[in-house]
Amino acid sequence: MNIISKVLIVAPHPDDEIMGCSGLMQSLLKTGKEVFVVILTGGEGSHCGCCSISTSDLIKARRELAVKANTQVGISKDNLYFLHYQDGNIHYEYQDTEKLASLIKEVRPDSIFVPHRGEGWNDHLQARNIIQKLIENNSDIRLYEYCVWFWYYNTWSIDWKNAFILSMTKVEHTLKNQVIDTYILPKAPCGKPWSGVLPKIFIKAVRWNKELYFRIK
């Protein structure tokens, strides 16, 4: 991947950036690149109707895990941003789209990574669509897709001609598994993980020692 100096990773929910891109983050940081992460929602949908805790407490807990996980990978707290789109209802017309546009102007990334078009969750698709609209007239920004729920829904449709496979070192892979655990092991008062109960086959897929990306712009 021909990435110059600054990369912005756009995550719909807290943990998507780690599931899909923590190997890439490590690789970029080792070579002196600057990596920024913006998480669009608080991830409050993970425990909707499950716990007696308030939505604000749930968001607070998930964002604390996000700070811990991204710091473990090497992302500076100054390079980690949280927006306030509603979990389960990300859309372009939401007021935070203006904040997202301002963030892109502030960071001035050379490359932006968004969830793959084959992701099965609407929030992931909308996050991708919002970024495409925001940078459609900016030819200086390269756009890439990364894979999270892609592995669960869409492995039969891979556009190999635009694909890039990142192979992690043993150290990078070990750290990726550690930061995945940072997200999925801590439990809410109900006894279920803050990130929600994720399918075992999904967790197995994102623990692969490689990451798959696609160039789309």
Backbone hydrogen bonds in HBPLUS format (Angstrom, degrees):
<---DONOR---> <-ACCEPTOR-->    atom                        ^
c    i                          cat <-CA-CA->   ^        H-A-AA   ^      H-
h    n   atom  resd res      DA  || num        DHA   H-A  angle D-A-AA Bond
n    s   type  num  typ     dist DA aas  dist angle  dist       angle   num
A0003-ILE N   A0001-MET O   3.06 MM   2  5.78 125.5  2.37 107.2  91.9     1
A0034-GLU N   A0005-SER O   2.84 MM  29  6.10 173.6  1.84 173.7 172.2     2
A0110-ASP N   A0006-LYS O   2.86 MM 104  5.35 151.2  1.95 129.6 137.3     3
A0111-SER N   A0006-LYS O   3.28 MM 105  6.68 150.9  2.37 154.3 161.9     4
A0007-VAL N   A0034-GLU O   2.91 MM  27  6.32 157.8  1.96 163.7 170.4     5
A0036-PHE N   A0007-VAL O   2.78 MM  29  6.07 159.3  1.83 161.9 169.1     6
A0008-LEU N   A0111-SER O   2.95 MM 103  6.37 159.0  2.00 154.1 160.8     7
A0113-PHE N   A0008-LEU O   2.86 MM 105  6.31 156.9  1.91 157.9 164.6     8
A0009-ILE N   A0036-PHE O   2.84 MM  27  6.20 161.0  1.88 151.3 156.3     9
A0038-VAL N   A0009-ILE O   2.99 MM  29  6.36 162.9  2.02 166.2 168.8    10
A0010-VAL N   A0113-PHE O   2.93 MM 103  6.03 175.2  1.93 168.5 169.5    11
A0011-ALA N   A0038-VAL O   2.89 MM  27  6.15 174.9  1.89 163.1 164.9    12
A0040-LEU N   A0011-ALA O   2.82 MM  29  6.19 161.5  1.86 164.4 170.6    13
A0041-THR N   A0012-PRO O   3.07 MM  29  6.02 135.1  2.27 135.9 147.1    14
A0016-ASP N   A0013-HIS O   3.19 MM   3  5.82 162.8  2.22 134.0 139.2    15
A0019-MET N   A0015-ASP O   2.89 MM   4  6.06 172.2  1.89 161.7 164.0    16
A0020-GLY N   A0016-ASP O   2.99 MM   4  5.98 159.8  2.03 146.6 151.6    17
A0021-CYS N   A0017-GLU O   2.89 MM   4  5.41 147.6  1.99 130.2 139.9    18
A0025-MET N   A0021-CYS O   2.84 MM   4  6.13 161.6  1.87 160.5 166.4    19
A0026-GLN N   A0022-SER O   3.19 MM   4  6.27 163.6  2.21 137.8 141.2    20
A0027-SER N   A0023-GLY O   3.06 MM   4  6.31 162.8  2.09 150.2 154.9    21
A0028-LEU N   A0024-LEU O   2.89 MM   4  6.09 165.3  1.91 161.4 164.4    22
A0029-LEU N   A0025-MET O   2.95 MM   4  6.09 169.0  1.96 156.4 159.6    23
A0030-LYS N   A0026-GLN O   3.05 MM   4  6.19 152.8  2.13 147.2 154.0    24
A0031-THR N   A0028-LEU O   3.07 MM   3  5.33 135.4  2.28 102.2 114.3    25
A0033-LYS N   A0028-LEU O   3.01 MM   5  5.18 155.0  2.07 151.4 143.4    26
A0032-GLY N   A0029-LEU O   3.14 MM   3  5.16 162.2  2.18 108.0 109.4    27
A0037-VAL N   A0079-ASN O   2.89 MM  42  6.32 163.1  1.92 164.8 169.5    28
A0081-TYR N   A0037-VAL O   2.80 MM  44  6.17 164.1  1.83 159.1 164.7    29
A0039-ILE N   A0081-TYR O   2.89 MM  42  6.24 164.5  1.91 154.7 155.7    30
A0083-LEU N   A0039-ILE O   2.93 MM  44  6.21 169.6  1.94 158.6 159.0    31
A0085-TYR N   A0040-LEU O   2.95 MM  45  5.65 147.8  2.05 160.6 156.0    32
A0046-SER N   A0043-GLY O   3.23 MM   3  6.08 173.3  2.24 125.1 126.9    33
A0050-CYS N   A0047-HIS O   2.98 MM   3  5.03 164.6  2.01 128.2 125.1    34
A0058-LEU N   A0054-SER O   3.03 MM   4  6.32 154.2  2.10 149.0 156.3    35
A0059-ILE N   A0055-THR O   2.93 MM   4  6.19 164.4  1.95 155.7 159.2    36
A0060-LYS N   A0056-SER O   2.97 MM   4  6.09 158.1  2.02 142.0 148.6    37
A0061-ALA N   A0057-ASP O   2.98 MM   4  6.17 158.6  2.03 145.3 150.3    38
A0062-ARG N   A0058-LEU O   3.00 MM   4  6.25 163.2  2.03 152.6 157.0    39
A0063-ARG N   A0059-ILE O   2.90 MM   4  6.05 153.0  1.98 151.1 158.5    40
A0064-GLU N   A0060-LYS O   2.98 MM   4  6.16 145.9  2.10 143.4 152.6    41
A0065-LEU N   A0061-ALA O   3.13 MM   4  6.44 152.4  2.21 145.0 151.6    42
A0066-ALA N   A0062-ARG O   2.98 MM   4  6.24 145.4  2.11 136.7 146.7    43
A0067-VAL N   A0063-ARG O   2.96 MM   4  6.21 157.1  2.02 147.3 151.8    44
A0068-LYS N   A0064-GLU O   3.07 MM   4  6.30 162.0  2.10 145.1 150.0    45
A0069-ALA N   A0065-LEU O   2.84 MM   4  6.01 169.2  1.85 154.1 156.9    46
A0070-ASN N   A0066-ALA O   2.96 MM   4  5.99 170.4  1.97 151.0 154.2    47
A0071-THR N   A0067-VAL O   2.96 MM   4  5.91 151.9  2.04 143.2 151.3    48
A0072-GLN N   A0068-LYS O   3.02 MM   4  6.21 151.2  2.11 144.4 152.0    49
A0073-VAL N   A0069-ALA O   3.21 MM   4  6.57 146.2  2.33 142.5 150.9    50
A0074-GLY N   A0070-ASN O   3.07 MM   4  6.32 135.7  2.27 136.9 149.0    51
A0075-ILE N   A0070-ASN O   2.84 MM   5  5.26 155.9  1.90 155.5 147.8    52
A0074-GLY N   A0071-THR O   3.05 MM   3  4.94 125.7  2.35  92.6 107.4    53
A0079-ASN N   A0076-SER O   2.85 MM   3  5.15 150.2  1.94 107.7 117.5    54
A0080-LEU N   A0077-LYS O   3.27 MM   3  5.19 166.1  2.29 104.9 106.7    55
A0089-ASN N   A0086-GLN O   2.91 MM   3  5.29 157.2  1.96 137.6 137.1    56
A0094-TYR N   A0091-HIS O   3.14 MM   3  5.77 164.7  2.17 118.4 123.1    57
A0097-THR N   A0094-TYR O   3.07 MM   3  5.86 167.2  2.09 123.9 128.1    58
A0098-GLU N   A0095-GLN O   3.37 MM   3  6.13 147.4  2.49 116.1 120.9    59
A0099-LYS N   A0096-ASP O   3.06 MM   3  4.92 115.6  2.49  91.0 106.8    60
A0100-LEU N   A0096-ASP O   2.86 MM   4  6.18 151.1  1.95 149.1 157.5    61
A0101-ALA N   A0097-THR O   2.91 MM   4  6.15 154.8  1.97 145.9 152.3    62
A0102-SER N   A0098-GLU O   3.00 MM   4  6.24 154.2  2.06 142.9 149.8    63
A0103-LEU N   A0099-LYS O   2.90 MM   4  6.13 149.3  1.99 143.7 152.3    64
A0104-ILE N   A0100-LEU O   3.05 MM   4  6.34 156.2  2.11 149.2 154.4    65
A0105-LYS N   A0101-ALA O   3.14 MM   4  6.43 154.6  2.21 144.4 151.1    66
A0106-GLU N   A0102-SER O   2.90 MM   4  6.13 147.1  2.01 144.5 154.1    67
A0107-VAL N   A0103-LEU O   2.82 MM   4  6.01 168.8  1.83 159.1 161.0    68
A0108-ARG N   A0104-ILE O   2.85 MM   4  5.61 156.7  1.90 141.5 149.2    69
A0142-ARG N   A0110-ASP O   2.82 MM  32  6.22 168.3  1.84 151.9 150.4    70
A0112-ILE N   A0142-ARG O   2.88 MM  30  6.33 152.8  1.95 159.5 167.5    71
A0144-TYR N   A0112-ILE O   2.88 MM  32  6.18 163.0  1.91 164.0 166.7    72
A0114-VAL N   A0144-TYR O   2.86 MM  30  6.27 160.8  1.90 153.9 157.8    73
A0146-TYR N   A0114-VAL O   2.78 MM  32  6.00 145.9  1.90 147.1 155.5    74
A0116-HIS N   A0146-TYR O   2.84 MM  30  5.39 130.0  2.09 178.1 162.6    75
A0119-GLU N   A0116-HIS O   3.07 MM   3  5.58 165.4  2.09 119.9 121.0    76
A0124-HIS N   A0121-TRP O   3.09 MM   3  5.45 125.4  2.40 105.8 118.6    77
A0125-LEU N   A0121-TRP O   3.25 MM   4  6.65 155.2  2.32 148.9 155.8    78
A0126-GLN N   A0122-ASN O   2.81 MM   4  6.04 162.2  1.84 160.8 165.8    79
A0127-ALA N   A0123-ASP O   2.94 MM   4  6.05 153.3  2.01 143.4 150.4    80
A0128-ARG N   A0124-HIS O   3.21 MM   4  6.42 158.0  2.26 142.0 147.1    81
A0129-ASN N   A0125-LEU O   2.97 MM   4  6.24 159.7  2.01 147.5 153.3    82
A0130-ILE N   A0126-GLN O   2.85 MM   4  6.00 159.0  1.89 153.4 158.0    83
A0131-ILE N   A0127-ALA O   3.22 MM   4  6.42 167.1  2.24 147.7 150.5    84
A0132-GLN N   A0128-ARG O   3.02 MM   4  6.27 161.5  2.05 151.0 156.6    85
A0133-LYS N   A0129-ASN O   3.04 MM   4  6.29 156.5  2.09 147.9 153.3    86
A0134-LEU N   A0130-ILE O   2.96 MM   4  6.22 157.7  2.01 150.5 157.2    87
A0135-ILE N   A0131-ILE O   3.04 MM   4  6.21 146.1  2.16 154.0 161.0    88
A0138-ASN N   A0135-ILE O   2.92 MM   3  5.02 166.2  1.94 114.7 118.0    89
A0216-ILE N   A0143-LEU O   2.92 MM  73  5.66 174.6  1.92 156.0 156.8    90
A0145-GLU N   A0214-PHE O   2.74 MM  69  5.00 152.8  1.81 142.4 152.0    91
A0214-PHE N   A0145-GLU O   3.03 MM  69  5.00 147.2  2.14 134.8 141.4    92
A0152-TYR N   A0149-TRP O   2.86 MM   3  5.11 139.5  2.03 106.4 118.7    93
A0153-TYR N   A0149-TRP O   3.10 MM   4  6.39 138.8  2.28 150.6 162.7    94
A0153-TYR N   A0150-PHE O   3.17 MM   3  5.25 131.5  2.42  97.4 110.0    95
A0154-ASN N   A0150-PHE O   2.74 MM   4  5.15 167.4  1.76 150.7 154.2    96
A0157-SER N   A0154-ASN O   3.17 MM   3  5.84 171.6  2.17 124.7 126.4    97
A0160-TRP N   A0158-ILE O   3.04 MM   2  5.59 124.8  2.36 107.0  91.3    98
A0162-ASN N   A0159-ASP O   3.15 MM   3  5.95 156.7  2.21 122.2 127.8    99
A0163-ALA N   A0160-TRP O   3.11 MM   3  4.76 169.0  2.12 104.6 106.6   100
A0215-ARG N   A0162-ASN O   2.89 MM  53  5.41 154.1  1.96 152.9 158.2   101
A0164-PHE N   A0213-TYR O   2.69 MM  49  5.03 147.7  1.79 144.7 147.0   102
A0213-TYR N   A0164-PHE O   2.83 MM  49  5.03 157.1  1.88 151.6 158.3   103
A0166-LEU N   A0211-GLU O   2.77 MM  45  5.04 171.5  1.78 157.4 160.1   104
A0211-GLU N   A0166-LEU O   2.85 MM  45  5.04 148.1  1.95 139.3 149.7   105
A0168-MET N   A0209-ASN O   3.08 MM  41  5.72 166.3  2.10 154.9 158.5   106
A0173-HIS N   A0169-THR O   2.86 MM   4  6.03 162.7  1.89 154.8 159.7   107
A0174-THR N   A0170-LYS O   2.92 MM   4  6.04 156.8  1.98 144.2 150.6   108
A0175-LEU N   A0171-VAL O   3.02 MM   4  6.25 159.3  2.07 147.8 153.0   109
A0176-LYS N   A0172-GLU O   2.89 MM   4  6.15 154.3  1.96 145.9 153.6   110
A0177-ASN N   A0173-HIS O   3.06 MM   4  6.35 160.8  2.10 150.1 153.9   111
A0178-GLN N   A0174-THR O   3.05 MM   4  6.32 146.6  2.16 141.6 151.3   112
A0178-GLN N   A0175-LEU O   3.07 MM   3  4.91 116.2  2.49  91.1 107.3   113
A0179-VAL N   A0175-LEU O   2.92 MM   4  6.24 156.8  1.98 156.5 161.3   114
A0180-ILE N   A0176-LYS O   2.92 MM   4  6.16 147.1  2.03 148.9 158.5   115
A0181-ASP N   A0177-ASN O   3.09 MM   4  6.25 155.9  2.15 139.4 145.5   116
A0182-THR N   A0178-GLN O   2.99 MM   4  6.34 136.3  2.18 134.8 147.4   117
A0183-TYR N   A0180-ILE O   3.06 MM   3  5.35 130.9  2.31 101.7 113.9   118
A0184-ILE N   A0180-ILE O   2.96 MM   4  6.27 164.5  1.99 154.2 158.6   119
A0185-LEU N   A0181-ASP O   2.99 MM   4  5.32 156.3  2.04 142.3 142.7   120
A0194-TRP N   A0186-PRO O   3.18 MM   8  6.46 153.5  2.25 148.5 149.2   121
A0188-ALA N   A0192-LYS O   2.83 MM   4  5.73 164.9  1.86 161.5 157.1   122
A0191-GLY N   A0188-ALA O   2.88 MM   3  5.53 166.0  1.90 125.9 130.7   123
A0196-GLY N   A0193-PRO O   2.89 MM   3  5.14 160.7  1.93 113.2 118.0   124
A0202-PHE N   A0199-PRO O   3.06 MM   3  5.21 126.4  2.36  99.9 113.7   125
A0203-ILE N   A0199-PRO O   3.12 MM   4  6.52 159.7  2.16 154.9 159.7   126
A0204-LYS N   A0200-LYS O   2.93 MM   4  6.18 158.0  1.98 150.2 156.5   127
A0205-ALA N   A0201-ILE O   3.08 MM   4  6.23 149.6  2.17 136.1 143.6   128
A0206-VAL N   A0202-PHE O   3.05 MM   4  6.40 162.0  2.08 157.4 160.8   129
A0207-ARG N   A0203-ILE O   3.14 MM   4  6.23 123.5  2.47 139.1 152.5   130
A0207-ARG N   A0204-LYS O   3.33 MM   3  5.23 143.7  2.47  94.2 104.4   131
A0208-TRP N   A0205-ALA O   3.19 MM   3  5.59 161.7  2.22 113.9 116.3   132
